């Protein structure tokens, strides 16, 4: 989508300073407006002219510079619908991410009509076009469809039979009949935030098929026969595969859900697989290289193509399916007119032989969308309600995209549905469901979307509720020592955000039980604003076996690898390891799993912070777990001066009693301090708890000492 940035300026159209400049597709002006129009962080200077065209700006006498100007001149005023002397509105144009053109189709014709004939070399013409117009924004068909020409852009030329132009070094008439459309608008196909992924798929799977068969033959390469789309659920794998099938000419794609292939009869499953390829085999036998492309889409391919030998059902059916697929895709009589597209959430379950070159060799991760991708997805799902005036003016999709970190495409669709349900519910009356509804009054507001965000929680988001439970009493100033450790840990979180050389940072918070380690770790997780924050605690694994606990821990780390920035809190590590002082006994399996995960670097482009807490640091040292952490901080108990700061913030003692209470709480963990105060606020001699917390009464010291002595005694 085009971005307008900066204020609009009115400029006057004048004649081109030099005649040869009229063929550059640039606009020229004085250098005084350079700062106003230069694109930040690049050498480009782009202007959106009259909300119609985006033109590169150059200074006539120093063509190596992109500079801006007053007294605007348009390279082609006829298409801009302006003439010399007209005033046009101009503002800086900032290209969004993924703005490069993947495929550009151009129609050739003579400037002056006549009985001319000419032969055009598509390769040389494409090279000249890129040399002259590289990094320029081209407006395609309308002022909405734009893209930037890059070195990777593929250009297809067309010419009508009556034009007299013959195009060589490209498919006859330069038209690619592999695709139904000349250009792709992913948003019109309902695909948002996947421009980079689609560009990779096009380059690897379709670029060779655009050219005539003899070109691939001369190059000595075979077409890609299979691709695998993998990633978290709800990210658009099935949607992209189906839309790719619709965009291609030829036979309608065959869509197969993995389990549908299975049959209880012996040999029937293998026959079902062979039947999928029967039409392609017949077409290749009769038409050879001119055969249509046959697309077979396997949804949930992991259900039938598990690693051979991994299933113990006694029938060997899954192994036979893999063998049959391998034979059809890359066997002795391999087909060259087939494109197999598989989708899965579990690439790790697939047989390795399927993933090597020649089989499902193009493997594209369809990951969670970034902010720009989420914005595109929200636009797609709100487009109709905007066209029909159901979307309130206060709805800010850009803000919603920023708020929905780690939401998948399916979850964003759920947010839109939830918001619409709020808007519709306002028009209904439970007292009279037959009441006539005024369609004109239906408005989906920003508040509806914000409410929807509380209903639709991302599967790979921050577990805010679990983190808040770790700090039920909130965060108070516990003195200089605690503050120092908290700031250091927050600095590590900031380091993870910007670090390129340390994608994994691990920190261990150790100290006495109740000293505030978990609350500190939870506060860092919430305050970091990372898109993925999860806590792993023993309480969530009660009753699980060792193997199940390991699998659950591994799953949290695997989910974290799907996010750009993530934090994992390992709370009470000794409890996770099933440590018992008598013996001592612990789970070596879980211990080894944790040590491997604490040292395993996340995938490229992903950064992670792991925060561990423990009250048994000597035990962790003895089994080697401490060595797996980069940094270790000791979280101490409260000294008298620290306890005094906490009590002053709680404001439950009279000013005369604070010092005495703080002295009695010397060397006490923060959690125990809260417990004593809670106990002292109750009871018959301590006054009313409600009155104490409201500041109307204070805790009596005698009752406080009794409560403290009871805790110490027991």
Buried (B, 14 or more C-beta within 10 A) or exposed (E): EBEEEEEEBEBBBBEBBEEEBBEBBBBBBBBEBBEBBBBEEEEBBBBBBBEBBBBBBBBBEEEEEBBBBEEBBBBEBEEBEBEEEBEBEBBBBBBEEBBBBBBBBBBBEEEEEEEEEEEBBBEEBBEEBBEEBEBBBBBBEEBEBBBBBBEEBBBBBBBEEEBBBBBEBBBEBBBBEBBEEBBBEBBEBBBBBBBBBBBBBBBBBBBBBBBBBEBBEEEEEBBBBBBBBBBBEBBBBBBBBBBBBEBBEBBEBBBBBBEBBBEEEEEEBBEBBBEBBEBBBEBBEEEEEEBBBBBBBBBBBBBBBBBBEEEEEEEEBBBBBBBBBBBBBBEEEBBBBBBBBBBBBEBEBBBEBBBEEBBBBBBBBBBBBBBBBBBBBBBBBBBEBEEEEBBBEEBEBEEBBEBBBBBBBBBBBBBBEBBBBBBBEEBEEEEEEEEEEEEEEBBBBBBBBBBBBEEBBBBBBBBEEBBEBBBEBEBBEBBEBBEEBBEEBBEBBEEBEEBEEEBBBBBBBBBBEBBBBBBBBBBBBBEBEBBBBBBBBBEBBEEEEEEEBBEEBEEBBEBBBBBBBBBBBBBBBBBBBBBEEEEEEBBEBBBBBBBEBBEEEBEEEBBBBBBBBBBBBEBBEEBEBBEBBBEBBBBBBBBBEBBBBBBBEBBBBEEEBBEEBBEBBBEBBBBBBBBBBBBBBBBEEBBEBEEBBEEEBBBBBEBBBBBBEEEEEE
